[in-house]
Amino acid sequence: MDSRVRNFLRQRAHERKSVVMVGKMGVDERVAQALSEALTAHELVKVKLLGHADERRTLADQLAKMTQSEVVSIIGNIVTLFKQNEDPQKRLVHIPKELRY
């Protein structure tokens, strides 16, 4: 994902609220399953990290790997992830043609 697409997705995610929360216990299979379901339903999802200030990047990369998604941004304790639906008819976030990678 290049910076133009990332910026477009960051703008779309701005008004959204966090859908998934990672608590003190960190990332486990339940969190990954909830995030995977949220990505299937919404494509662009915010995750709130509670009590993991030093590990934000590591947790974000771990979540992205577990769900086959991409990290859009990490701002404070909020990680934004994106996974486009494989079925074009079910896509909710439409990336303009000039920005596609």
Secondary structure, DSSP 4 states (H G I P E B T S, - for coil): --HHHHHHHHHHHTTPPEEEEE-TT---HHHHHHHHHHHHHHSEEEEEESS-GGGHHHHHHHHHHHHT-EEEEEETTEEEEE---SSGGG-SS---GGG--
